Structures are given as structure tokens and as C-alpha cells.
């Protein structure tokens, strides 16, 4: 006999066994979390300025130190100013050979000044020689209140002729060229000056120094005559 499939009850399938739910630990959450995307303006890190991949960056340069300022033998700082640089060309078989000479004025700004002259085949070297020469011949100048000169003075050197006159406070240094360079190096703040002769820089500067060296204050003149009496404290 054929069995009636419609009347036979369907075989019940066994219920699927329930799987225990896995408890998510914080460590697992971190592993499953996607990596954070880098910021838009953030650049990927590299192995240093020397190259990529950690090859080692270039060593940092030490900070540059300013060159030491020139000083006198007793440790006073000097201010230097180049008045004139002359270039001389010598014509030879292969072309021209250039040499340079520098005229430089140095002073303390408190009554001392010197003039130097140097020659070399390079500009920097001739300036260095002129600086050394100016420090060897510093002259002390007599001033009034560290501001102006005590009286009128006039001096000549070669073709250079210079006239200097004292001035009231606020006048300033009314001078030009080499005369101004010398007056500022000495520390004069008020003076009237006029160059009456040659405009050769070396002669004008040396005439100015000769004029300043001849200055004498009232106290110095009285002492030389034996008439000056120091004030009692």
C-alpha cells in the first residue's frame, strides 16, 4: 500500500541549539575599531629632515655668534667707521690686478679717537689692517661736558684745512665726510665744522684729528700756568 504523504505528519526538526553570546571586552573593542583617519592638515611623520624612513635627521646648527667688537687695551669697546676705500688697478700681461686701500676711523665715543690706513689685495683684509692701525694710535681729546669742544680750532695737514667751532646744545654735528666721521667717533654731539682746503679724505681726516688734539679746557690752561686751585669737597 502506498502511504499517503499528505496525511503523514511532518517530521519535526530539532530546534537549533542556542549559541552563547560572546561578551565584548574593551580590548576587543579597540581591536575591532577602525583606525582613525589623519587630520586634513596633518602631515605624515617622516624620519627627520635628513630623509624618510628614520635614516636620521640632520644635526641642528649651533646658533651664530656675533663677531667680537674691537676693544682698547683697557677693555673699552670701539666704534669703527670706514671713511673711504680706494681701488687701484695694475695692468699686467694677463690682464689687471686689483689692490685696495681703506681709511678707517675708530673711537670710544668718550673722548678718544684714532685713524688707521691699510692696504691689501682684498677689501676685508685691508679693512682689518686699518682697524689694527687705528687702535695703535688712539688720541685723547678734551671736551666740554662730553658734548662739544671748548673753543674754536683750526688745523692743516697737507692740502686739508679744517675749522671747528663749538655749538649750543641741540645743534648737532654740522659736518660732512671725514670730519663728521671723526667727530662722531670722539663723541662730540654739537659742533660746527668747515673744510677749507683739499677734499682728499686722508688729509681732511688727519687735519681734523690735529685740530682736536690742540684743544685745551680752561682747567688745563690754568694748571699749566699754576693758577688752578681744586675746589674743596
C-alpha positions in Angstrom: 0.0 0.0 0.0 1.2 3.4 -0.8 1.5 5.7 2.0 -0.5 9.0 1.9 2.1 11.7 2.1 -0.5 14.3 2.9 -1.8 12.5 6.0 1.6 11.7 7.4 2.7 14.3 9.9 5.8 16.3 9.0 8.8 15.3 10.9 9.7 18.0 13.4 13.3 19.1 13.0 15.3 19.5 16.3 15.5 23.1 17.4 18.8 24.7 16.7 21.0 24.8 19.7 21.3 28.4 21.0 24.9 29.7 20.9 26.1 31.6 23.9 26.6 35.3 23.0 30.3 36.5 23.2 30.9 39.2 25.8 32.7 42.1 24.1 35.7 43.2 26.2 37.3 46.7 26.0 40.4 45.2 24.4 38.4 43.5 21.7 36.5 46.8 21.0 39.8 48.5 20.4 41.0 45.9 18.0 37.7 45.9 16.1 37.5 49.7 15.9 38.7 51.2 12.6 41.9 53.2 12.6 41.3 56.9 13.0 41.8 58.8 9.7 44.6 61.5 9.9 43.5 65.1 10.1 43.3 67.1 6.8 46.1 69.4 7.7 48.3 66.8 9.5 51.3 65.6 7.5 52.6 62.0 7.8 55.6 61.8 10.1 58.9 61.1 8.5 62.3 60.0 9.7 63.7 63.5 10.1 64.9 66.3 7.8 67.8 64.1 6.5 65.4 61.7 4.8 62.5 59.3 5.1 62.2 56.1 6.9 64.1 57.0 10.0 67.5 57.4 8.4 68.3 60.1 11.0 67.8 63.8 10.6 70.5 66.5 10.0 72.1 67.8 13.1 70.9 71.2 14.3 73.4 74.0 13.7 74.6 75.9 16.7 73.4 79.5 17.0 75.6 82.0 15.2 77.6 84.2 17.5 78.1 87.9 16.6 81.8 88.8 16.0 83.6 90.3 18.9 83.7 94.0 18.9 87.1 95.7 18.8 88.3 96.9 22.2 91.1 99.1 23.5 93.9 97.7 25.7 91.9 98.6 28.8 88.7 96.8 27.6 86.7 99.8 26.3 84.6 99.0 23.2 85.4 100.9 20.0 83.1 102.0 17.2 84.6 101.9 13.7 83.6 103.6 10.5 85.2 103.2 7.1 85.6 106.6 5.5 87.0 105.7 2.1 88.0 102.6 0.1 90.3 103.1 -2.9 90.8 100.6 -5.7 94.0 100.5 -7.7 94.4 98.5 -10.9 97.7 97.4 -12.2 97.8 96.3 -15.9 99.9 93.2 -16.4 100.4 90.7 -19.3 97.4 88.5 -18.4 95.0 91.3 -17.5 94.5 93.6 -14.5 95.5 93.1 -10.8 93.4 95.0 -8.3 94.5 96.1 -4.9 92.5 98.0 -2.2 93.3 100.6 0.5 91.0 101.6 3.3 90.8 104.6 5.5 89.1 103.9 8.9 88.2 105.9 12.0 87.7 104.3 15.4 86.7 105.9 18.7 85.3 105.2 22.1 82.6 107.9 21.9 84.0 109.3 25.2 86.9 111.4 24.0 89.3 109.0 22.3 89.8 108.6 18.5 92.3 107.1 16.1 92.8 106.9 12.4 94.1 103.8 10.5 95.2 103.0 7.0 95.5 99.6 5.4 96.3 98.1 2.0 95.7 94.6 0.7 94.5 92.6 -2.3 91.1 92.1 -0.7 88.7 94.6 0.8 88.1 92.7 4.0 91.8 92.3 4.6 92.6 96.0 4.1 89.8 97.0 6.5 91.2 94.6 9.1 94.7 96.1 8.8 93.2 99.6 9.0 91.3 98.6 12.2 94.5 97.4 13.8 96.4 100.5 12.8 93.7 102.8 14.2 93.8 101.1 17.6 97.5 101.6 17.9 97.3 105.4 17.7 94.3 106.5 19.9 94.4 110.1 20.9 92.6 111.6 23.9 90.5 114.7 23.1 89.4 117.4 25.6 85.7 118.1 25.6 83.3 120.2 27.5 80.5 118.3 29.3 81.2 115.4 26.9 79.2 117.3 24.3 81.2 119.9 22.4 84.6 121.4 22.0 85.9 124.1 24.4 86.9 126.7 21.8 87.5 127.4 18.1 90.3 125.5 16.5 92.0 125.3 13.1 94.5 122.8 11.7 96.1 121.8 8.4 97.5 118.6 7.1 98.9 118.6 3.5 96.2 120.2 1.5 93.5 119.6 4.0 92.3 122.6 6.1 89.6 122.2 8.8 87.9 124.8 11.0 85.9 123.7 14.1 83.7 125.8 16.3 81.7 124.9 19.5 77.9 125.0 19.4 75.0 125.2 21.8 73.0 122.1 22.9 70.7 120.8 20.2 72.8 122.0 17.2 74.1 118.5 16.3 77.1 117.7 14.2 77.1 120.1 11.3 79.9 118.5 9.3 80.3 116.1 6.4 82.6 113.4 5.1 85.7 112.6 7.1 85.1 115.5 9.6 81.7 114.0 10.6 83.2 110.5 11.0 85.9 111.8 13.3 83.6 114.0 15.4 81.1 111.1 15.9 83.8 108.7 16.8 85.1 111.1 19.5 81.6 111.5 21.0 81.0 115.2 20.0 77.3 115.9 19.8 77.2 119.7 19.0 79.8 121.3 16.7 80.2 123.5 13.6 82.8 122.4 11.1 84.0 123.6 7.7 86.6 122.1 5.3 88.5 124.9 3.6 91.1 123.1 1.6 91.5 119.9 -0.3 88.8 117.3 -0.4 91.2 114.4 -0.1 89.8 112.1 2.5 93.1 111.2 4.2 94.2 114.8 4.5 90.8 116.0 5.8 90.6 113.3 8.4 94.1 113.9 9.6 93.6 117.7 9.7 90.5 117.1 11.9 92.4 114.9 14.3 95.2 117.6 14.6 92.6 120.3 15.3 91.0 118.2 18.0 94.4 117.3 19.6 95.1 121.1 20.0 92.0 121.6 22.2 92.6 122.7 25.8 90.0 123.2 28.5 90.0 126.1 31.0 91.3 123.9 33.8 94.1 122.6 31.7 95.3 126.1 30.8 95.2 127.3 34.4 97.1 124.2 35.6 99.8 124.9 33.1 100.2 128.4 34.5 100.0 127.3 38.1 96.8 129.3 38.8 94.3 126.5 39.1 93.0 125.5 42.5 90.9 122.5 43.0 87.6 123.0 44.7 87.4 121.6 48.3 84.8 119.0 48.7 
